[in-house]
Amino acid sequence: EYRGFLRPGQELVMAGYAGQEGSRRIAQARAGELSAWFAGDYIEQMLRDMGIATDDSIPWQEYGASEWEAVGEGGIFTALWNLSGAYRLGFEVDLYRIPIRQETVELCERYDLNPYRLYSRCVLAASDHGNRLAARLDREGIPAAVIGTVREGIKREICYGRVRGFLERPREDELYKRWKQEAVL
């Protein structure tokens, strides 16, 4: 259910960390195995719950968002796909601007997972003033960053350095890739 509006020229803001909830769940289920590769303190950092409220307890409109999407199963890539598809608009997102914790990167490398397709507990928001929204969220203790812009048309571009590509259709969450039979989900 969408609440507001999305239009070309708006900035996309991510509040929270990509893949963090999925990596936390993997670390919980695999702490013993991970201790062969990571120090105990590092595993403790992986286990920290840093998800943000994805319900309407945060006054997104008051903070300057015109529309927002909870990022959950399928990660930030699924949320981007869903939000842009609902409005039949495209976007350009800089992969390097998406907030992600180093612990998530390393855990995903260890298990050959894509952190941008991994379960998250964060929010994707659109705003006419993305930097103001991100700054407001930061003041509230919520890590946030402008990750891209909404575009005319339906092109869903992901940029990383000088390389440009297009976002593929959503796939099953990376958690299912290895742990379908386990209680990680």
KEDOBA-869846 format. One record per residue: residue in three letters; x, y, z of N, C-alpha, C in turn. Coordinates in Angstrom, 3 decimals, decimal comma, padded with zeros to 6 digits. Layout:
<atoms>
+---------+----------+----------+----------+----------+----------+----------+----------+----------+----------+
! residuo !      nxx !      nyy !      nzz !     caxx !     cayy !     cazz !      cxx !      cyy !      czz !
+---------+----------+----------+----------+----------+----------+----------+----------+----------+----------+
!     ala !        X !        Y !        Z !        X !        Y !        Z !        X !        Y !        Z !
...
+---------+----------+----------+----------+----------+----------+----------+----------+----------+----------+
</atoms>
This chain:
<atoms>
+---------+----------+----------+----------+----------+----------+----------+----------+----------+----------+
! residuo !      nxx !      nyy !      nzz !     caxx !     cayy !     cazz !      cxx !      cyy !      czz !
+---------+----------+----------+----------+----------+----------+----------+----------+----------+----------+
!     glu !  000,851 ! -001,182 !  000,000 !  000,000 !  000,000 !  000,000 !  000,892 !  001,238 !  000,000 !
!     tyr !  000,683 !  002,099 ! -000,964 !  001,479 !  003,308 ! -001,069 !  000,676 !  004,493 ! -000,553 !
!     arg !  001,374 !  005,425 !  000,095 !  000,726 !  006,477 !  000,859 !  000,798 !  007,850 !  000,239 !
!     gly !  001,781 !  008,088 ! -000,589 !  002,043 !  009,446 ! -001,043 !  002,262 !  009,522 ! -002,529 !
!     phe !  003,417 !  010,056 ! -002,903 !  003,722 !  010,200 ! -004,320 !  005,217 !  010,029 ! -004,551 !
!     leu !  005,525 !  009,707 ! -005,775 !  006,902 !  009,554 ! -006,243 !  006,935 !  010,229 ! -007,600 !
!     arg !  007,942 !  011,079 ! -007,818 !  008,018 !  011,766 ! -009,105 !  009,485 !  011,943 ! -009,516 !
!     pro !  009,703 !  012,076 ! -010,815 !  011,063 !  012,271 ! -011,312 !  011,727 !  013,468 ! -010,652 !
!     gly !  013,009 !  013,327 ! -010,387 !  013,787 !  014,393 ! -009,767 !  013,927 !  014,240 ! -008,266 !
!     gln !  013,069 !  013,446 ! -007,661 !  013,198 !  013,239 ! -006,221 !  014,425 !  012,395 ! -005,918 !
!     glu !  014,892 !  012,537 ! -004,691 !  016,039 !  011,751 ! -004,246 !  015,558 !  010,547 ! -003,461 !
!     leu !  016,296 !  009,460 ! -003,604 !  016,016 !  008,234 ! -002,865 !  016,950 !  008,170 ! -001,668 !
!     val !  016,367 !  007,954 ! -000,500 !  017,122 !  007,903 !  000,751 !  016,941 !  006,528 !  001,356 !
!     met !  018,041 !  005,937 !  001,791 !  017,965 !  004,667 !  002,511 !  018,253 !  004,938 !  003,968 !
!     ala !  017,362 !  004,465 !  004,833 !  017,524 !  004,590 !  006,281 !  017,771 !  003,198 !  006,839 !
!     gly !  018,950 !  002,988 !  007,380 !  019,334 !  001,672 !  007,875 !  020,450 !  001,103 !  007,014 !
!     tyr !  020,735 ! -000,187 !  007,236 !  021,859 ! -000,842 !  006,551 !  021,391 ! -001,999 !  005,678 !
!     ala !  021,922 ! -002,074 !  004,475 !  021,609 ! -003,162 !  003,550 !  022,045 ! -004,501 !  004,129 !
!     gly !  021,143 ! -005,465 !  004,085 !  021,469 ! -006,841 !  004,459 !  021,763 ! -007,088 !  005,920 !
!     gln !  021,642 ! -006,080 !  006,742 !  022,074 ! -006,223 !  008,135 !  021,251 ! -007,255 !  008,903 !
!     glu !  019,952 ! -007,257 !  008,736 !  019,120 ! -008,208 !  009,482 !  019,395 ! -009,640 !  009,040 !
!     gly !  019,564 ! -009,846 !  007,743 !  019,897 ! -011,183 !  007,254 !  021,244 ! -011,655 !  007,759 !
!     ser !  022,235 ! -010,766 !  007,739 !  023,558 ! -011,171 !  008,230 !  023,525 ! -011,424 !  009,735 !
!     arg !  022,708 ! -010,670 !  010,469 !  022,577 ! -010,910 !  011,914 !  021,978 ! -012,293 !  012,174 !
!     arg !  020,976 ! -012,647 !  011,385 !  020,350 ! -013,963 !  011,553 !  021,311 ! -015,096 !  011,209 !
!     ile !  022,110 ! -014,899 !  010,176 !  023,108 ! -015,909 !  009,816 !  024,129 ! -016,035 !  010,940 !
!     ala !  024,572 ! -014,903 !  011,466 !  025,554 ! -014,928 !  012,558 !  024,985 ! -015,636 !  013,785 !
!     gln !  023,711 ! -015,445 !  014,078 !  023,085 ! -016,145 !  015,204 !  023,099 ! -017,655 !  014,985 !
!     ala !  022,730 ! -018,063 !  013,785 !  022,628 ! -019,486 !  013,482 !  023,990 ! -020,153 !  013,307 !
!     arg !  024,988 ! -019,397 !  012,915 !  026,302 ! -019,946 !  012,563 !  027,454 ! -019,386 !  013,398 !
!     ala !  027,193 ! -018,899 !  014,585 !  028,240 ! -018,270 !  015,403 !  029,427 ! -019,202 !  015,607 !
!     gly !  029,178 ! -020,457 !  015,896 !  030,274 ! -021,407 !  016,102 !  031,142 ! -021,557 !  014,868 !
!     glu !  030,508 ! -021,712 !  013,732 !  031,227 ! -021,843 !  012,461 !  032,012 ! -020,570 !  012,140 !
!     leu !  031,394 ! -019,422 !  012,391 !  032,044 ! -018,144 !  012,092 !  033,263 ! -017,886 !  012,971 !
!     ser !  033,293 ! -018,489 !  014,145 !  034,438 ! -018,265 !  015,048 !  035,739 ! -018,812 !  014,470 !
!     ala !  035,657 ! -019,664 !  013,469 !  036,873 ! -020,147 !  012,800 !  037,482 ! -019,062 !  011,913 !
!     trp !  036,676 ! -018,054 !  011,538 !  037,152 ! -017,012 !  010,627 !  037,223 ! -015,636 !  011,259 !
!     phe !  036,381 ! -015,381 !  012,258 !  036,283 ! -014,044 !  012,843 !  036,498 ! -014,080 !  014,348 !
!     ala !  037,036 ! -012,996 !  014,869 !  037,228 ! -012,855 !  016,317 !  035,863 ! -012,744 !  017,009 !
!     gly !  035,814 ! -013,122 !  018,255 !  034,578 ! -013,086 !  019,032 !  033,941 ! -011,710 !  019,068 !
!     asp !  034,766 ! -010,662 !  019,240 !  034,225 ! -009,301 !  019,272 !  033,573 ! -008,930 !  017,940 !
!     tyr !  034,171 ! -009,404 !  016,865 !  033,633 ! -009,106 !  015,543 !  032,290 ! -009,807 !  015,344 !
!     ile !  032,188 ! -011,040 !  015,808 !  030,926 ! -011,776 !  015,729 !  029,872 ! -011,077 !  016,579 !
!     glu !  030,270 ! -010,552 !  017,728 !  029,333 ! -009,794 !  018,576 !  028,790 ! -008,577 !  017,818 !
!     gln !  029,643 ! -007,918 !  017,044 !  029,177 ! -006,788 !  016,228 !  028,174 ! -007,258 !  015,183 !
!     met !  028,415 ! -008,433 !  014,605 !  027,482 ! -008,994 !  013,621 !  026,126 ! -009,263 !  014,257 !
!     leu !  026,123 ! -009,619 !  015,525 !  024,891 ! -009,993 !  016,216 !  024,075 ! -008,803 !  016,702 !
!     arg !  024,648 ! -007,610 !  016,651 !  023,916 ! -006,417 !  017,100 !  022,708 ! -006,159 !  016,219 !
!     asp !  021,577 ! -005,938 !  016,843 !  020,353 ! -005,630 !  016,109 !  020,361 ! -004,143 !  015,790 !
!     met !  020,547 ! -003,814 !  014,524 !  020,609 ! -002,417 !  014,105 !  019,491 ! -002,086 !  013,125 !
!     gly !  018,460 ! -002,918 !  013,127 !  017,320 ! -002,657 !  012,260 !  016,537 ! -001,457 !  012,758 !
!     ile !  015,813 ! -000,838 !  011,864 !  014,983 !  000,296 !  012,254 !  013,521 ! -000,078 !  012,082 !
!     ala !  012,670 !  000,686 !  012,713 !  011,233 !  000,431 !  012,624 !  010,773 !  000,606 !  011,185 !
!     thr !  010,126 ! -000,397 !  010,657 !  009,634 ! -000,314 !  009,282 !  008,132 ! -000,064 !  009,246 !
!     asp !  007,524 !  000,080 !  010,416 !  006,107 !  000,427 !  010,453 !  005,989 !  001,950 !  010,405 !
!     asp !  004,849 !  002,467 !  010,708 !  004,669 !  003,918 !  010,628 !  004,961 !  004,636 !  011,946 !
!     ser !  005,771 !  004,020 !  012,804 !  006,121 !  004,681 !  014,062 !  007,078 !  005,855 !  013,836 !
!     ile !  007,758 !  005,857 !  012,714 !  008,597 !  007,001 !  012,351 !  007,738 !  007,904 !  011,456 !
!     pro !  007,624 !  009,186 !  011,778 !  006,765 !  010,089 !  010,995 !  007,438 !  010,517 !  009,686 !
!     trp !  007,467 !  009,610 !  008,728 !  008,207 !  009,830 !  007,487 !  007,795 !  011,116 !  006,783 !
!     gln !  006,501 !  011,386 !  006,698 !  006,059 !  012,608 !  006,014 !  006,534 !  013,852 !  006,763 !
!     glu !  006,463 !  013,829 !  008,077 !  006,935 !  014,974 !  008,863 !  008,429 !  015,201 !  008,643 !
!     tyr !  009,155 !  014,129 !  008,395 !  010,598 !  014,228 !  008,185 !  010,943 !  014,674 !  006,755 !
!     gly !  009,945 !  014,690 !  005,864 !  010,184 !  015,165 !  004,504 !  010,091 !  014,112 !  003,423 !
!     ala !  009,627 !  012,916 !  003,747 !  009,469 !  011,858 !  002,734 !  008,085 !  011,969 !  002,102 !
!     ser !  008,025 !  011,821 !  000,785 !  006,732 !  011,814 !  000,101 !  006,205 !  010,397 ! -000,066 !
!     glu !  007,109 !  009,419 ! -000,009 !  006,750 !  008,010 ! -000,138 !  007,850 !  007,183 !  000,511 !
!     trp !  007,515 !  005,996 !  000,983 !  008,512 !  005,129 !  001,598 !  008,076 !  003,689 !  001,469 !
!     glu !  009,068 !  002,817 !  001,518 !  008,866 !  001,378 !  001,345 !  009,725 !  000,661 !  002,373 !
!     ala !  009,113 ! -000,225 !  003,145 !  009,880 ! -001,047 !  004,077 !  010,763 ! -001,986 !  003,267 !
!     val !  012,015 ! -002,100 !  003,668 !  012,942 ! -003,032 !  003,027 !  012,977 ! -004,272 !  003,904 !
!     gly !  012,609 ! -005,389 !  003,346 !  012,567 ! -006,631 !  004,099 !  013,160 ! -007,756 !  003,289 !
!     glu !  012,343 ! -008,771 !  003,042 !  012,793 ! -009,926 !  002,274 !  013,173 ! -009,499 !  000,866 !
!     gly !  014,298 ! -009,976 !  000,401 !  014,796 ! -009,615 ! -000,930 !  015,717 ! -008,417 ! -000,915 !
!     gly !  015,805 ! -007,738 !  000,234 !  016,753 ! -006,648 !  000,401 !  016,399 ! -005,372 ! -000,340 !
!     ile !  017,370 ! -004,474 ! -000,403 !  017,180 ! -003,153 ! -000,989 !  016,850 ! -003,243 ! -002,477 !
!     phe !  017,395 ! -004,239 ! -003,185 !  017,097 ! -004,349 ! -004,617 !  015,614 ! -004,641 ! -004,854 !
!     thr !  015,008 ! -005,488 ! -004,029 !  013,583 ! -005,772 ! -004,174 !  012,753 ! -004,537 ! -003,847 !
!     ala !  013,136 ! -003,803 ! -002,805 !  012,401 ! -002,587 ! -002,437 !  012,480 ! -001,545 ! -003,550 !
!     leu !  013,648 ! -001,380 ! -004,150 !  013,794 ! -000,449 ! -005,266 !  012,899 ! -000,860 ! -006,432 !
!     trp !  012,896 ! -002,139 ! -006,748 !  012,086 ! -002,662 ! -007,841 !  010,606 ! -002,400 ! -007,572 !
!     asn !  010,173 ! -002,737 ! -006,355 !  008,746 ! -002,600 ! -006,012 !  008,289 ! -001,147 ! -006,034 !
!     leu !  009,072 ! -000,266 ! -005,429 !  008,672 !  001,136 ! -005,356 !  008,629 !  001,764 ! -006,751 !
!     ser !  009,658 !  001,545 ! -007,535 !  009,670 !  002,139 ! -008,877 !  008,593 !  001,519 ! -009,760 !
!     gly !  008,341 !  000,231 ! -009,597 !  007,310 ! -000,436 ! -010,386 !  005,909 !  000,051 ! -010,046 !
!     ala !  005,666 !  000,341 ! -008,795 !  004,342 !  000,815 ! -008,382 !  003,995 !  002,148 ! -009,037 !
!     tyr !  005,000 !  002,954 ! -009,308 !  004,769 !  004,271 ! -009,916 !  005,158 !  004,325 ! -011,392 !
!     arg !  005,649 !  003,213 ! -011,908 !  006,101 !  003,125 ! -013,299 !  007,132 !  004,204 ! -013,621 !
!     leu !  008,087 !  004,314 ! -012,714 !  009,190 !  005,252 ! -012,883 !  010,505 !  004,509 ! -012,744 !
!     gly !  011,547 !  005,108 ! -013,264 !  012,869 !  004,523 ! -013,146 !  013,666 !  005,209 ! -012,061 !
!     phe !  014,913 !  004,827 ! -011,961 !  015,813 !  005,448 ! -010,991 !  017,254 !  005,228 ! -011,411 !
!     glu !  018,102 !  005,995 ! -010,803 !  019,551 !  005,783 ! -010,884 !  020,045 !  005,743 ! -009,453 !
!     val !  020,668 !  004,630 ! -009,081 !  021,176 !  004,439 ! -007,731 !  022,662 !  004,152 ! -007,798 !
!     asp !  023,417 !  004,766 ! -006,904 !  024,851 !  004,536 ! -006,790 !  025,078 !  003,463 ! -005,727 !
!     leu !  025,535 !  002,299 ! -006,157 !  025,748 !  001,171 ! -005,256 !  026,664 !  001,541 ! -004,091 !
!     tyr !  027,642 !  002,405 ! -004,350 !  028,603 !  002,767 ! -003,311 !  028,019 !  003,692 ! -002,247 !
!     arg !  026,834 !  004,252 ! -002,494 !  026,202 !  005,132 ! -001,510 !  025,259 !  004,381 ! -000,574 !
!     ile !  024,931 !  003,148 ! -000,916 !  024,010 !  002,358 ! -000,088 !  024,711 !  002,010 !  001,224 !
!     pro !  024,142 !  002,417 !  002,351 !  024,774 !  002,105 !  003,640 !  024,828 !  000,596 !  003,883 !
!     ile !  026,015 !  000,134 !  004,219 !  026,213 ! -001,291 !  004,513 !  027,335 ! -001,398 !  005,535 !
!     arg !  027,166 ! -002,290 !  006,475 !  028,177 ! -002,479 !  007,515 !  029,261 ! -003,430 !  007,015 !
!     gln !  030,485 ! -003,191 !  007,430 !  031,607 ! -004,032 !  007,020 !  031,383 ! -005,488 !  007,438 !
!     glu !  030,778 ! -005,696 !  008,594 !  030,511 ! -007,063 !  009,055 !  029,599 ! -007,799 !  008,072 !
!     thr !  028,632 ! -007,086 !  007,517 !  027,728 ! -007,689 !  006,532 !  028,492 ! -008,042 !  005,262 !
!     val !  029,352 ! -007,135 !  004,817 !  030,152 ! -007,389 !  003,612 !  030,994 ! -008,653 !  003,800 !
!     glu !  031,671 ! -008,754 !  004,924 !  032,563 ! -009,894 !  005,144 !  031,802 ! -011,204 !  005,310 !
!     leu !  030,678 ! -011,168 !  005,998 !  029,875 ! -012,373 !  006,147 !  029,345 ! -012,818 !  004,783 !
!     cys !  028,890 ! -011,873 !  003,978 !  028,384 ! -012,205 !  002,641 !  029,489 ! -012,748 !  001,742 !
!     glu !  030,678 ! -012,208 !  001,854 !  031,803 ! -012,754 !  001,083 !  032,085 ! -014,188 !  001,504 !
!     arg !  032,039 ! -014,452 !  002,794 !  032,319 ! -015,788 !  003,329 !  031,331 ! -016,817 !  002,771 !
!     tyr !  030,056 ! -016,434 !  002,642 !  029,028 ! -017,375 !  002,196 !  028,562 ! -017,144 !  000,753 !
!     asp !  029,263 ! -016,289 !  000,016 !  028,938 ! -016,001 ! -001,381 !  027,488 ! -015,540 ! -001,546 !
!     leu !  027,134 ! -014,484 ! -000,792 !  025,792 ! -013,916 ! -000,822 !  025,858 ! -012,479 ! -001,317 !
!     asn !  024,784 ! -012,020 ! -001,930 !  024,684 ! -010,633 ! -002,357 !  023,999 ! -009,839 ! -001,245 !
!     pro !  024,703 ! -008,932 ! -000,576 !  024,106 ! -008,210 !  000,558 !  022,949 ! -007,299 !  000,160 !
!     tyr !  022,866 ! -006,930 ! -001,113 !  021,799 ! -006,053 ! -001,578 !  020,512 ! -006,834 ! -001,888 !
!     arg !  020,612 ! -008,151 ! -001,864 !  019,453 ! -009,031 ! -002,040 !  019,183 ! -009,825 ! -000,757 !
!     leu !  019,750 ! -009,359 !  000,339 !  019,651 ! -010,052 !  001,619 !  018,679 ! -009,324 !  002,535 !
!     tyr !  017,929 ! -010,085 !  003,288 !  016,917 ! -009,564 !  004,205 !  017,450 ! -008,363 !  004,986 !
!     ser !  016,652 ! -007,324 !  005,013 !  017,018 ! -006,093 !  005,707 !  015,841 ! -005,637 !  006,551 !
!     arg !  016,113 ! -004,819 !  007,512 !  015,059 ! -004,154 !  008,273 !  015,392 ! -002,677 !  008,262 !
!     cys !  015,040 ! -002,062 !  007,144 !  015,325 ! -000,648 !  006,953 !  014,241 ! -000,062 !  006,056 !
!     val !  014,427 !  001,170 !  005,614 !  013,401 !  001,850 !  004,828 !  014,031 !  002,576 !  003,649 !
!     leu !  013,349 !  002,519 !  002,510 !  013,699 !  003,283 !  001,323 !  012,662 !  004,394 !  001,220 !
!     ala !  013,108 !  005,636 !  001,131 !  012,176 !  006,769 !  001,079 !  012,517 !  007,678 ! -000,095 !
!     ala !  011,509 !  008,399 ! -000,570 !  011,698 !  009,395 ! -001,625 !  011,396 !  010,763 ! -001,042 !
!     ser !  012,185 !  011,762 ! -001,477 !  012,009 !  013,107 ! -000,940 !  012,478 !  014,133 ! -001,958 !
!     asp !  011,834 !  015,306 ! -001,925 !  012,308 !  016,421 ! -002,736 !  013,619 !  016,971 ! -002,188 !
!     his !  013,872 !  016,706 ! -000,919 !  015,072 !  017,211 ! -000,244 !  015,734 !  016,058 !  000,519 !
!     gly !  016,320 !  015,140 ! -000,241 !  016,895 !  013,930 !  000,336 !  017,976 !  014,179 !  001,370 !
!     asn !  018,836 !  015,173 !  001,120 !  019,904 !  015,440 !  002,091 !  019,338 !  015,920 !  003,417 !
!     arg !  018,279 !  016,708 !  003,379 !  017,631 !  017,150 !  004,621 !  017,010 !  015,969 !  005,358 !
!     leu !  016,357 !  015,090 !  004,598 !  015,753 !  013,908 !  005,208 !  016,828 !  013,043 !  005,859 !
!     ala !  017,920 !  012,790 !  005,135 !  019,006 !  011,969 !  005,685 !  019,610 !  012,613 !  006,928 !
!     ala !  019,801 !  013,925 !  006,898 !  020,358 !  014,626 !  008,058 !  019,409 !  014,530 !  009,252 !
!     arg !  018,125 !  014,675 !  009,009 !  017,135 !  014,572 !  010,096 !  017,164 !  013,176 !  010,711 !
!     leu !  017,201 !  012,162 !  009,868 !  017,264 !  010,791 !  010,364 !  018,536 !  010,558 !  011,172 !
!     asp !  019,669 !  011,054 !  010,658 !  020,935 !  010,926 !  011,390 !  020,834 !  011,562 !  012,777 !
!     arg !  020,203 !  012,738 !  012,858 !  020,023 !  013,395 !  014,160 !  019,172 !  012,552 !  015,103 !
!     glu !  018,275 !  011,761 !  014,534 !  017,419 !  010,887 !  015,340 !  018,121 !  009,558 !  015,659 !
!     gly !  019,375 !  009,415 !  015,241 !  020,122 !  008,191 !  015,508 !  019,890 !  007,085 !  014,494 !
!     ile !  019,324 !  007,439 !  013,350 !  019,055 !  006,462 !  012,294 !  020,029 !  006,725 !  011,146 !
!     pro !  020,933 !  005,780 !  010,878 !  021,870 !  005,996 !  009,763 !  021,111 !  006,105 !  008,447 !
!     ala !  021,448 !  007,118 !  007,648 !  020,730 !  007,330 !  006,395 !  021,645 !  007,986 !  005,367 !
!     ala !  021,329 !  007,761 !  004,095 !  022,111 !  008,359 !  003,010 !  021,247 !  008,482 !  001,762 !
!     val !  021,514 !  009,515 !  000,980 !  020,908 !  009,643 ! -000,337 !  021,631 !  008,652 ! -001,239 !
!     ile !  020,875 !  007,752 ! -001,870 !  021,505 !  006,708 ! -002,686 !  021,239 !  006,875 ! -004,174 !
!     gly !  020,329 !  007,774 ! -004,544 !  020,038 !  007,947 ! -005,960 !  018,894 !  008,903 ! -006,197 !
!     thr !  018,416 !  008,893 ! -007,456 !  017,334 !  009,784 ! -007,855 !  016,284 !  009,029 ! -008,676 !
!     val !  015,071 !  009,534 ! -008,616 !  013,964 !  008,998 ! -009,402 !  014,066 !  009,607 ! -010,797 !
!     arg !  013,806 !  008,786 ! -011,821 !  013,932 !  009,233 ! -013,216 !  012,646 !  008,995 ! -014,001 !
!     glu !  012,484 !  009,767 ! -015,077 !  011,411 !  009,520 ! -016,055 !  011,662 !  008,155 ! -016,676 !
!     gly !  010,627 !  007,554 ! -017,202 !  010,789 !  006,269 ! -017,874 !  010,839 !  005,135 ! -016,868 !
!     ile !  011,259 !  003,969 ! -017,338 !  011,259 !  002,800 ! -016,467 !  012,646 !  002,182 ! -016,268 !
!     lys !  013,696 !  002,847 ! -016,730 !  015,044 !  002,310 ! -016,563 !  015,417 !  002,307 ! -015,088 !
!     arg !  015,849 !  001,157 ! -014,612 !  016,288 !  000,998 ! -013,223 !  017,793 !  000,769 ! -013,247 !
!     glu !  018,534 !  001,872 ! -013,171 !  019,987 !  001,809 ! -013,315 !  020,700 !  001,738 ! -011,971 !
!     ile !  021,674 !  000,842 ! -011,927 !  022,561 !  000,728 ! -010,774 !  023,951 !  001,102 ! -011,271 !
!     cys !  024,570 !  002,067 ! -010,608 !  025,906 !  002,519 ! -010,984 !  026,893 !  002,104 ! -009,901 !
!     tyr !  028,059 !  001,709 ! -010,319 !  029,132 !  001,422 ! -009,374 !  030,428 !  001,822 ! -010,054 !
!     gly !  030,941 !  002,952 ! -009,583 !  032,092 !  003,552 ! -010,249 !  031,662 !  004,016 ! -011,631 !
!     arg !  032,443 !  003,666 ! -012,635 !  032,118 !  004,054 ! -014,016 !  031,223 !  003,038 ! -014,709 !
!     val !  030,920 !  001,955 ! -014,019 !  030,113 !  000,885 ! -014,602 !  028,638 !  001,144 ! -014,320 !
!     arg !  027,833 !  000,951 ! -015,351 !  026,381 !  001,100 ! -015,213 !  025,738 ! -000,213 ! -015,631 !
!     gly !  024,720 ! -000,587 ! -014,879 !  023,970 ! -001,794 ! -015,212 !  022,512 ! -001,571 ! -014,869 !
!     phe !  021,707 ! -002,551 ! -015,167 !  020,288 ! -002,448 ! -014,891 !  019,905 ! -003,463 ! -013,831 !
!     leu !  019,016 ! -003,051 ! -012,957 !  018,543 ! -003,923 ! -011,901 !  017,726 ! -005,053 ! -012,501 !
!     glu !  018,042 ! -006,266 ! -012,084 !  017,290 ! -007,433 ! -012,534 !  016,031 ! -007,588 ! -011,683 !
!     arg !  015,083 ! -008,347 ! -012,198 !  013,864 ! -008,636 ! -011,434 !  014,236 ! -009,235 ! -010,077 !
!     pro !  013,383 ! -009,026 ! -009,088 !  013,659 ! -009,609 ! -007,768 !  013,758 ! -011,132 ! -007,833 !
!     arg !  014,616 ! -011,645 ! -006,979 !  014,786 ! -013,096 ! -006,818 !  014,494 ! -013,430 ! -005,368 !
!     glu !  014,539 ! -014,715 ! -005,066 !  014,322 ! -015,075 ! -003,674 !  015,457 ! -014,503 ! -002,833 !
!     asp !  015,136 ! -014,249 ! -001,589 !  016,105 ! -013,679 ! -000,667 !  017,341 ! -014,567 ! -000,584 !
!     glu !  018,481 ! -013,936 ! -000,412 !  019,746 ! -014,666 ! -000,315 !  019,760 ! -015,647 !  000,864 !
!     leu !  018,956 ! -015,406 !  001,886 !  018,893 ! -016,356 !  003,003 !  018,454 ! -017,736 !  002,516 !
!     tyr !  017,577 ! -017,770 !  001,523 !  017,087 ! -019,047 !  001,006 !  018,158 ! -019,786 !  000,207 !
!     lys !  019,137 ! -019,062 ! -000,252 !  020,179 ! -019,640 ! -001,096 !  020,895 ! -020,804 ! -000,399 !
!     arg !  021,132 ! -020,644 !  000,896 !  021,890 ! -021,658 !  001,626 !  021,134 ! -022,282 !  002,788 !
!     trp !  020,133 ! -021,580 !  003,292 !  019,549 ! -022,014 !  004,553 !  018,060 ! -022,309 !  004,479 !
!     lys !  017,612 ! -022,866 !  003,372 !  016,178 ! -023,180 !  003,231 !  015,677 ! -024,110 !  004,328 !
!     gln !  016,480 ! -025,046 !  004,714 !  016,043 ! -026,069 !  005,669 !  016,309 ! -025,699 !  007,124 !
!     glu !  016,966 ! -024,587 !  007,360 !  017,326 ! -024,229 !  008,724 !  016,451 ! -023,094 !  009,253 !
!     ala !  016,536 ! -022,861 !  010,514 !  015,718 ! -021,840 !  011,173 !  016,405 ! -020,478 !  011,164 !
!     val !  017,053 ! -020,126 !  010,056 !  017,702 ! -018,809 !  009,954 !  016,659 ! -017,747 !  009,685 !
!     leu !  015,625 ! -018,119 !  008,920 !  014,588 ! -017,165 !  008,584 !  013,678 ! -017,004 !  009,764 !
+---------+----------+----------+----------+----------+----------+----------+----------+----------+----------+
</atoms>
